[in-house]
């Protein structure tokens, strides 16, 4: 039998994400309607007095955004009888909170890995964006409650996003056609996926592909994808000790570290606000690692967990996909850090200087050894950051490939022709 999280319960926890007013904000703009919440909504509240304790804040300025035509327009299409759209508007559903009720982080503050280690544990799930000159780490303990960070990587404007309902942690360039945008949460869902809006022109964007689905200015265009990965905090601390970690000093009072979607990723559950038919090849919340290029190849996490290294030819190049233990599910238990170990993944172009490499797992790698795989030609050891740290190829960096650790139901509806390496 398939389990379903009750609609009112999930609406309540979604509303809880915007229920507490951020410091200095109007409570009217942030408060949820208490008459809409069931009795257990209080448990999804926001009264952790230690939720926003800054520690060693580090400067990392957000790239300036364009203002767009005149004043920012918001949802301009709400006032139009026939707004420009590439989908049926009836498929866009309310997720519960109002626009920006789940507040995006506008001016992120960072802390060192050492400071973050005072509140994160080894298996704490984090989203990692590795640039050319800097690595930034976004704990899902924070992203679950904000979903969007308007930021910069290597000085370039980006939008970093996480949709808990799809477990999709994705980042995109925030510049398109010469326009630099910042994004908010629309309060809507399409195919159970976060719908963003840009504050410059009021377009709606689906987070899963970065495509504008409603609006005149960018309709049908896609934001450029930036590779990301979901890993455990200890892994990133070992491979990128100089990384910047998003601080809980967000300007909002949230119960960071608590999961308002307890048990959501239990196989047998039905996804929230998903009106499409689930592809019957696998249960809806089966975990997959998907490759967004082309028709999209997907690898079942169960297979990846068993083999640890999976190789295949993508549209443009040979790919190597790696798995290692060490990341807690952010959607399992009430406390995120206590979730079951779903492991961590990374994917790279399997070439060095034009030569295709084959890789094999290091089965007994411990916490103190960041080497997770070795290539069969030179025996060099590689970390989940795609760096060789010993052997003939020490110092070599593989090119990262964009992947999405997500659920089958959403992957299949966006990529219906997907090939599944099961």
Kinemage of the C-alpha trace (Angstrom):
@kinemage 1
@onewidth
@group {chain A} dominant
@subgroup {mainchain}
@vectorlist {calphas} color= white
{ca unk a 1} P 0.000 0.000 0.000
{ca unk a 2} L 1.267 3.462 -0.839
{ca unk a 3} L 1.489 5.918 2.030
{ca unk a 4} L 0.353 9.481 1.577
{ca unk a 5} L 1.278 12.355 3.867
{ca unk a 6} L -2.063 14.071 4.636
{ca unk a 7} L -2.615 17.233 2.614
{ca unk a 8} L -3.423 19.421 5.609
{ca unk a 9} L -0.377 18.186 7.480
{ca unk a 10} L 1.979 18.984 4.623
{ca unk a 11} L 0.329 22.347 4.052
{ca unk a 12} L 0.880 23.044 7.723
{ca unk a 13} L 4.577 22.298 7.612
{ca unk a 14} L 4.953 24.308 4.427
{ca unk a 15} L 3.226 27.196 6.126
{ca unk a 16} L 5.517 26.721 9.115
{ca unk a 17} L 8.446 27.636 6.896
{ca unk a 18} L 7.025 31.157 6.719
{ca unk a 19} L 5.201 31.250 10.049
{ca unk a 20} L 7.823 33.085 12.083
{ca unk a 21} L 8.644 36.654 11.150
{ca unk a 22} L 12.296 37.354 10.375
{ca unk a 23} L 13.926 39.853 12.642
{ca unk a 24} L 12.938 43.357 11.590
{ca unk a 25} L 10.221 42.166 9.173
{ca unk a 26} L 6.495 42.750 9.409
{ca unk a 27} L 4.726 39.863 11.119
{ca unk a 28} L 1.754 40.491 8.865
{ca unk a 29} L 3.808 39.640 5.808
{ca unk a 30} L 5.140 36.404 7.294
{ca unk a 31} L 2.427 34.964 9.520
{ca unk a 32} L 0.501 31.845 8.532
{ca unk a 33} L -3.250 31.660 9.185
{ca unk a 34} L -3.606 29.638 12.415
{ca unk a 35} L -7.099 28.531 11.388
{ca unk a 36} L -5.577 26.658 8.432
{ca unk a 37} L -3.194 24.582 10.549
{ca unk a 38} L -4.011 21.202 12.163
{ca unk a 39} L -3.084 20.442 15.747
{ca unk a 40} L 0.392 19.189 14.891
{ca unk a 41} L 1.385 22.471 13.240
{ca unk a 42} L 2.845 23.672 16.530
{ca unk a 43} L 5.402 20.889 16.297
{ca unk a 44} L 6.458 22.364 12.979
{ca unk a 45} L 6.851 25.784 14.569
{ca unk a 46} L 9.839 28.000 14.873
{ca unk a 47} L 10.909 28.591 18.434
{ca unk a 48} L 14.508 27.420 18.599
{ca unk a 49} L 16.237 30.197 20.498
{ca unk a 50} L 19.618 29.014 19.217
{ca unk a 51} L 18.597 28.852 15.561
{ca unk a 52} L 20.553 31.857 14.377
{ca unk a 53} L 23.823 32.057 16.251
{ca unk a 54} L 26.433 33.686 13.995
{ca unk a 55} L 29.976 32.409 14.264
{ca unk a 56} L 32.971 33.891 12.454
{ca unk a 57} L 30.954 35.594 9.696
{ca unk a 58} L 32.898 35.841 6.454
{ca unk a 59} L 32.382 38.350 3.668
{ca unk a 60} L 31.210 37.020 0.307
{ca unk a 61} L 29.280 39.800 -1.431
{ca unk a 62} L 26.347 38.976 -3.661
{ca unk a 63} L 26.720 40.141 -7.248
{ca unk a 64} L 24.577 43.234 -7.997
{ca unk a 65} L 21.294 42.496 -9.739
{ca unk a 66} L 19.534 44.533 -12.434
{ca unk a 67} L 16.398 46.464 -11.603
{ca unk a 68} L 14.529 45.578 -14.784
{ca unk a 69} L 12.027 47.937 -16.384
{ca unk a 70} L 11.168 50.517 -13.738
{ca unk a 71} L 9.928 49.181 -10.428
{ca unk a 72} L 10.095 45.446 -9.854
{ca unk a 73} L 6.863 43.982 -11.122
{ca unk a 74} L 6.245 40.831 -9.119
{ca unk a 75} L 3.649 38.503 -10.629
{ca unk a 76} L 2.600 40.799 -13.456
{ca unk a 77} L 0.850 37.916 -15.211
{ca unk a 78} L -1.755 37.693 -12.445
{ca unk a 79} L -3.366 40.803 -13.918
{ca unk a 80} L -3.514 39.418 -17.464
{ca unk a 81} L -6.397 37.439 -18.950
{ca unk a 82} L -4.034 35.390 -21.104
{ca unk a 83} L -0.501 35.567 -19.673
{ca unk a 84} L 2.282 34.228 -21.890
{ca unk a 85} L 2.864 30.623 -20.842
{ca unk a 86} L 4.366 27.412 -22.165
{ca unk a 87} L 2.236 25.187 -19.901
{ca unk a 88} L -1.349 24.930 -18.724
{ca unk a 89} L -1.663 27.481 -15.923
{ca unk a 90} L -4.088 25.137 -14.170
{ca unk a 91} L -1.143 22.828 -13.466
{ca unk a 92} L 0.497 25.429 -11.229
{ca unk a 93} L -0.736 24.796 -7.692
{ca unk a 94} L -0.454 26.674 -4.430
{ca unk a 95} L 2.120 25.175 -2.102
{ca unk a 96} L 0.660 26.895 0.961
{ca unk a 97} L 2.883 29.903 1.750
{ca unk a 98} L 2.469 33.227 -0.097
{ca unk a 99} L 5.155 34.600 -2.424
{ca unk a 100} L 8.433 34.797 -0.504
{ca unk a 101} L 6.639 33.354 2.528
{ca unk a 102} L 9.528 30.899 2.405
{ca unk a 103} L 12.088 33.715 2.351
{ca unk a 104} L 15.076 33.449 0.049
{ca unk a 105} L 18.456 34.454 1.435
{ca unk a 106} L 19.442 37.731 -0.197
{ca unk a 107} L 22.781 38.581 1.427
{ca unk a 108} L 24.335 35.295 2.525
{ca unk a 109} L 26.855 35.275 5.335
{ca unk a 110} L 29.442 32.525 5.552
{ca unk a 111} L 31.610 30.909 8.178
{ca unk a 112} L 34.666 28.711 8.120
{ca unk a 113} L 34.538 24.928 8.015
{ca unk a 114} L 35.873 24.876 11.572
{ca unk a 115} L 33.111 27.194 12.800
{ca unk a 116} L 30.427 25.223 10.955
{ca unk a 117} L 31.758 22.072 12.593
{ca unk a 118} L 30.463 23.403 15.902
{ca unk a 119} L 26.880 22.713 14.805
{ca unk a 120} L 27.107 20.344 11.827
{ca unk a 121} L 27.996 16.666 12.262
{ca unk a 122} L 29.881 14.334 9.941
{ca unk a 123} L 26.824 13.146 7.988
{ca unk a 124} L 25.003 16.492 7.859
{ca unk a 125} L 23.685 16.802 4.281
{ca unk a 126} L 25.111 19.777 2.431
{ca unk a 127} L 24.890 21.107 -1.094
{ca unk a 128} L 28.284 21.872 -2.617
{ca unk a 129} L 29.096 24.316 -5.421
{ca unk a 130} L 32.739 24.239 -6.486
{ca unk a 131} L 33.926 27.175 -8.571
{ca unk a 132} L 37.319 27.847 -10.082
{ca unk a 133} L 38.540 29.897 -7.128
{ca unk a 134} L 36.145 29.101 -4.277
{ca unk a 135} L 33.905 26.374 -2.917
{ca unk a 136} L 30.651 27.204 -1.159
{ca unk a 137} L 28.689 24.838 1.048
{ca unk a 138} L 24.946 25.167 1.705
{ca unk a 139} L 23.694 22.979 4.591
{ca unk a 140} L 20.279 21.484 3.874
{ca unk a 141} L 19.457 22.326 7.493
{ca unk a 142} L 19.244 25.911 6.208
{ca unk a 143} L 18.185 25.362 2.598
{ca unk a 144} L 15.108 23.405 3.672
{ca unk a 145} L 13.742 26.593 5.242
{ca unk a 146} L 14.766 29.079 2.527
{ca unk a 147} L 15.034 27.099 -0.741
{ca unk a 148} L 16.796 29.934 -2.618
{ca unk a 149} L 20.067 31.793 -2.076
{ca unk a 150} L 20.881 34.722 -4.356
{ca unk a 151} L 24.653 34.589 -4.411
{ca unk a 152} L 27.877 34.801 -6.394
{ca unk a 153} L 30.496 32.159 -7.196
{ca unk a 154} L 33.874 33.346 -8.456
{ca unk a 155} L 32.319 36.809 -8.576
{ca unk a 156} L 29.597 35.716 -11.023
{ca unk a 157} L 25.890 35.975 -10.082
{ca unk a 158} L 24.216 32.654 -9.319
{ca unk a 159} L 21.005 31.368 -7.796
{ca unk a 160} L 21.410 28.334 -5.529
{ca unk a 161} L 18.202 26.361 -4.957
{ca unk a 162} L 16.849 23.366 -3.056
{ca unk a 163} L 13.368 21.865 -3.417
{ca unk a 164} L 12.687 19.511 -0.479
{ca unk a 165} L 9.681 17.916 -2.224
{ca unk a 166} L 11.996 16.721 -5.019
{ca unk a 167} L 15.257 16.605 -3.045
{ca unk a 168} L 16.772 18.578 -5.924
{ca unk a 169} L 19.702 20.831 -5.076
{ca unk a 170} L 20.505 22.838 -8.202
{ca unk a 171} L 22.403 26.008 -9.038
{ca unk a 172} L 22.162 28.242 -12.081
{ca unk a 173} L 23.733 31.340 -13.522
{ca unk a 174} L 21.535 34.304 -12.570
{ca unk a 175} L 22.376 36.121 -15.798
{ca unk a 176} L 20.471 35.604 -19.037
{ca unk a 177} L 20.572 37.736 -22.174
{ca unk a 178} L 22.650 40.308 -20.342
{ca unk a 179} L 20.110 40.645 -17.491
{ca unk a 180} L 21.291 39.824 -13.963
{ca unk a 181} L 18.339 38.642 -11.880
{ca unk a 182} L 17.513 37.787 -8.313
{ca unk a 183} L 14.879 35.199 -7.488
{ca unk a 184} L 12.147 34.635 -4.950
{ca unk a 185} L 9.891 31.742 -3.987
{ca unk a 186} L 6.520 32.092 -5.710
{ca unk a 187} L 4.561 29.972 -3.222
{ca unk a 188} L 3.537 27.801 -6.190
{ca unk a 189} L 4.433 24.298 -7.271
{ca unk a 190} L 4.491 22.705 -10.698
{ca unk a 191} L 4.793 18.935 -10.801
{ca unk a 192} L 5.543 19.100 -7.059
{ca unk a 193} L 8.580 21.233 -7.846
{ca unk a 194} L 9.588 24.664 -6.591
{ca unk a 195} L 8.448 27.512 -8.841
{ca unk a 196} L 10.717 30.556 -8.628
{ca unk a 197} L 10.093 34.047 -9.909
{ca unk a 198} L 12.533 36.727 -10.977
{ca unk a 199} L 12.067 40.132 -9.435
{ca unk a 200} L 13.118 42.000 -12.565
{ca unk a 201} L 10.361 40.884 -14.951
{ca unk a 202} L 8.080 38.644 -12.891
{ca unk a 203} L 8.611 35.473 -14.927
{ca unk a 204} L 7.918 32.103 -13.300
{ca unk a 205} L 10.687 29.499 -13.517
{ca unk a 206} L 10.599 25.810 -12.733
{ca unk a 207} L 13.521 24.932 -10.497
{ca unk a 208} L 13.983 21.459 -11.954
{ca unk a 209} L 15.162 22.644 -15.368
{ca unk a 210} L 15.706 26.363 -14.830
{ca unk a 211} L 13.179 27.150 -17.583
{ca unk a 212} L 10.873 30.177 -17.670
{ca unk a 213} L 7.348 28.745 -17.931
{ca unk a 214} L 5.233 31.893 -17.481
{ca unk a 215} L 6.100 35.435 -18.538
{ca unk a 216} L 6.923 37.425 -21.611
{ca unk a 217} L 10.563 38.384 -21.207
{ca unk a 218} L 12.225 34.942 -21.035
{ca unk a 219} L 9.468 32.448 -21.870
{ca unk a 220} L 10.929 29.085 -22.908
{ca unk a 221} L 14.524 30.054 -22.132
{ca unk a 222} L 16.667 28.193 -19.617
{ca unk a 223} L 19.179 29.373 -17.071
{ca unk a 224} L 22.646 27.923 -17.449
{ca unk a 225} L 23.164 25.008 -15.094
{ca unk a 226} L 26.108 24.993 -12.675
{ca unk a 227} L 27.285 21.582 -11.384
{ca unk a 228} L 26.341 20.815 -7.787
{ca unk a 229} L 26.440 17.788 -5.567
{ca unk a 230} L 24.860 16.675 -2.287
{ca unk a 231} L 27.421 15.311 0.167
{ca unk a 232} L 28.120 14.883 3.856
{ca unk a 233} L 29.778 17.685 5.795
{ca unk a 234} L 32.797 15.595 6.874
{ca unk a 235} L 33.524 14.708 3.256
{ca unk a 236} L 33.590 18.351 2.175
{ca unk a 237} L 35.629 19.341 5.225
{ca unk a 238} L 38.231 16.772 4.169
{ca unk a 239} L 38.358 17.716 0.482
{ca unk a 240} L 37.764 21.480 0.746
{ca unk a 241} L 38.937 22.689 4.178
{ca unk a 242} L 38.993 26.306 2.977
{ca unk a 243} L 35.380 26.234 1.785
{ca unk a 244} L 32.852 28.867 2.824
{ca unk a 245} L 29.856 27.429 4.681
{ca unk a 246} L 26.501 29.232 4.700
{ca unk a 247} L 25.878 30.569 8.199
{ca unk a 248} L 22.691 30.350 10.245
{ca unk a 249} L 22.990 34.109 10.574
{ca unk a 250} L 20.353 34.649 7.885
{ca unk a 251} L 18.330 37.438 9.462
{ca unk a 252} L 15.474 34.958 9.993
{ca unk a 253} L 14.556 32.901 13.031
{ca unk a 254} L 14.120 29.324 11.848
{ca unk a 255} L 14.510 25.952 13.521
{ca unk a 256} L 17.525 25.031 11.455
{ca unk a 257} L 18.236 21.332 11.586
{ca unk a 258} L 14.626 20.176 11.996
{ca unk a 259} L 12.959 18.403 9.098
{ca unk a 260} L 9.346 19.511 8.531
{ca unk a 261} L 8.890 16.706 5.966
{ca unk a 262} L 9.457 13.715 8.268
{ca unk a 263} L 9.294 10.406 6.414
{ca unk a 264} L 8.682 12.046 3.052
{ca unk a 265} L 11.243 9.888 1.228
{ca unk a 266} L 9.821 6.579 2.474
{ca unk a 267} L 9.276 4.343 -0.548
{ca unk a 268} L 5.528 3.963 -0.978
{ca unk a 269} L 4.767 7.609 -0.276
{ca unk a 270} L 2.980 9.664 -2.891
{ca unk a 271} L 4.519 13.037 -3.787
{ca unk a 272} L 2.764 16.190 -2.652
{ca unk a 273} L 0.815 18.266 -5.226
{ca unk a 274} L 1.814 15.983 -8.101
{ca unk a 275} L -1.046 15.687 -10.584
{ca unk a 276} L 0.816 13.783 -13.316
{ca unk a 277} L 0.804 10.022 -13.539
{ca unk a 278} L 3.834 8.432 -11.909
{ca unk a 279} L 5.931 6.446 -14.376
{ca unk a 280} L 5.230 2.861 -13.330
{ca unk a 281} L 8.748 1.537 -13.813
{ca unk a 282} L 9.646 2.427 -10.215
{ca unk a 283} L 7.879 3.703 -7.079
{ca unk a 284} L 7.477 7.491 -6.951
{ca unk a 285} L 10.126 8.388 -4.362
{ca unk a 286} L 12.735 5.914 -5.557
{ca unk a 287} L 16.037 7.785 -5.413
{ca unk a 288} L 17.879 8.268 -8.676
{ca unk a 289} L 20.882 10.231 -9.865
{ca unk a 290} L 19.942 11.969 -13.088
{ca unk a 291} L 22.017 13.622 -15.794
{ca unk a 292} L 20.116 16.558 -17.311
{ca unk a 293} L 21.925 16.639 -20.653
{ca unk a 294} L 20.020 15.297 -23.659
{ca unk a 295} L 17.132 12.944 -22.878
{ca unk a 296} L 18.708 12.366 -19.493
{ca unk a 297} L 20.314 9.182 -18.269
{ca unk a 298} L 19.444 8.127 -14.728
{ca unk a 299} L 21.083 5.661 -12.376
{ca unk a 300} L 19.142 4.047 -9.552
{ca unk a 301} L 20.773 4.912 -6.249
{ca unk a 302} L 20.475 1.278 -5.152
{ca unk a 303} L 22.638 0.204 -8.083
{ca unk a 304} L 25.123 2.991 -7.476
{ca unk a 305} L 25.336 2.111 -3.787
{ca unk a 306} L 26.147 -1.488 -4.719
{ca unk a 307} L 28.718 -0.766 -7.445
{ca unk a 308} L 30.048 2.591 -6.152
{ca unk a 309} L 31.426 3.453 -9.585
{ca unk a 310} L 29.276 3.498 -12.726
{ca unk a 311} L 30.630 4.475 -16.146
{ca unk a 312} L 28.687 5.338 -19.283
{ca unk a 313} L 28.849 7.585 -22.328
{ca unk a 314} L 26.799 10.747 -21.992
{ca unk a 315} L 25.793 12.963 -24.913
{ca unk a 316} L 29.183 14.639 -25.241
{ca unk a 317} L 31.701 12.628 -23.240
{ca unk a 318} L 32.437 9.548 -21.130
{ca unk a 319} L 31.175 9.969 -17.568
{ca unk a 320} L 32.185 8.377 -14.302
{ca unk a 321} L 29.676 8.481 -11.427
{ca unk a 322} L 30.849 7.812 -7.872
{ca unk a 323} L 29.117 6.967 -4.586
{ca unk a 324} L 30.384 6.754 -1.019
{ca unk a 325} L 28.608 6.498 2.349
{ca unk a 326} L 28.385 9.516 4.611
{ca unk a 327} L 25.321 11.699 3.999
{ca unk a 328} L 22.117 11.661 6.034
{ca unk a 329} L 18.762 11.895 4.289
{ca unk a 330} L 17.323 15.366 4.871
{ca unk a 331} L 13.778 13.998 4.549
{ca unk a 332} L 13.803 10.976 6.828
{ca unk a 333} L 13.714 11.749 10.545
{ca unk a 334} L 12.514 14.822 12.442
{ca unk a 335} L 16.133 15.842 13.023
{ca unk a 336} L 17.905 16.113 9.682
{ca unk a 337} L 21.297 14.930 10.948
{ca unk a 338} L 19.741 11.702 12.275
{ca unk a 339} L 18.393 10.571 8.906
{ca unk a 340} L 19.475 7.273 7.417
{ca unk a 341} L 22.671 7.231 5.394
{ca unk a 342} L 21.787 7.620 1.700
{ca unk a 343} L 25.379 8.232 0.688
{ca unk a 344} L 26.897 10.950 -1.437
{ca unk a 345} L 27.557 11.228 -5.144
{ca unk a 346} L 29.729 13.031 -7.663
{ca unk a 347} L 30.152 12.783 -11.442
{ca unk a 348} L 32.967 13.814 -13.758
{ca unk a 349} L 34.177 13.650 -17.327
{ca unk a 350} L 36.340 10.518 -17.307
{ca unk a 351} L 39.180 12.007 -19.334
{ca unk a 352} L 42.615 13.410 -18.562
{ca unk a 353} L 44.574 14.985 -21.427
{ca unk a 354} L 42.312 13.260 -23.940
{ca unk a 355} L 42.723 9.799 -22.418
{ca unk a 356} L 39.678 8.020 -21.042
{ca unk a 357} L 40.247 6.658 -17.553
{ca unk a 358} L 38.536 3.787 -15.790
{ca unk a 359} L 37.941 3.977 -12.052
{ca unk a 360} L 37.358 1.486 -9.268
{ca unk a 361} L 36.127 2.091 -5.715
{ca unk a 362} L 38.281 2.077 -2.618
{ca unk a 363} L 35.989 -0.041 -0.501
{ca unk a 364} L 37.564 0.512 2.904
{ca unk a 365} L 38.192 4.249 2.796
{ca unk a 366} L 37.763 5.737 6.261
{ca unk a 367} L 36.920 9.177 7.589
{ca unk a 368} L 40.568 10.202 7.675
{ca unk a 369} L 41.237 9.117 4.098
{ca unk a 370} L 39.510 11.262 1.484
{ca unk a 371} L 40.461 8.904 -1.365
{ca unk a 372} L 37.280 7.248 -2.628
{ca unk a 373} L 38.327 5.807 -6.012
{ca unk a 374} L 41.490 4.950 -7.931
{ca unk a 375} L 42.013 4.933 -11.653
{ca unk a 376} L 43.074 1.575 -13.027
{ca unk a 377} L 45.859 2.930 -15.265
{ca unk a 378} L 48.008 4.818 -12.751
{ca unk a 379} L 46.524 3.818 -9.417
{ca unk a 380} L 46.193 7.473 -8.462
{ca unk a 381} L 43.759 8.205 -5.629
{ca unk a 382} L 40.802 10.525 -6.230
{ca unk a 383} L 38.460 12.320 -3.846
{ca unk a 384} L 34.755 13.042 -4.292
{ca unk a 385} L 35.828 16.544 -5.317
{ca unk a 386} L 37.291 14.979 -8.472
{ca unk a 387} L 40.879 15.677 -7.443
{ca unk a 388} L 43.781 13.262 -7.562
{ca unk a 389} L 45.670 13.501 -4.274
{ca unk a 390} L 48.307 10.810 -4.711
{ca unk a 391} L 50.010 8.830 -7.452
{ca unk a 392} L 51.152 9.853 -10.913
{ca unk a 393} L 48.165 12.155 -11.497
{ca unk a 394} L 48.290 13.942 -8.122
{ca unk a 395} L 47.080 17.511 -8.498
{ca unk a 396} L 44.847 16.752 -11.504
{ca unk a 397} L 41.261 18.033 -11.400
{ca unk a 398} L 38.496 16.282 -13.342
{ca unk a 399} L 35.747 18.343 -14.987
{ca unk a 400} L 32.524 18.144 -12.973
{ca unk a 401} L 29.313 16.989 -14.653
{ca unk a 402} L 25.911 18.335 -13.595
{ca unk a 403} L 23.799 15.736 -11.784
{ca unk a 404} L 20.616 15.724 -9.745
{ca unk a 405} L 20.104 13.493 -6.692
{ca unk a 406} L 16.336 13.371 -6.856
{ca unk a 407} L 13.191 11.239 -6.922
{ca unk a 408} L 11.967 9.073 -9.766
{ca unk a 409} L 8.526 10.694 -10.072
{ca unk a 410} L 9.867 14.135 -10.927
{ca unk a 411} L 12.803 12.921 -12.998
{ca unk a 412} L 10.560 10.785 -15.194
{ca unk a 413} L 7.939 13.492 -15.777
{ca unk a 414} L 10.568 16.006 -16.890
{ca unk a 415} L 12.644 13.384 -18.738
{ca unk a 416} L 10.055 10.872 -20.045
{ca unk a 417} L 12.539 9.357 -22.521
{ca unk a 418} L 15.150 8.768 -19.855
{ca unk a 419} L 17.378 5.726 -20.047
{ca unk a 420} L 17.640 4.081 -16.642
{ca unk a 421} L 20.789 2.221 -15.732
{ca unk a 422} L 19.147 -0.003 -13.154
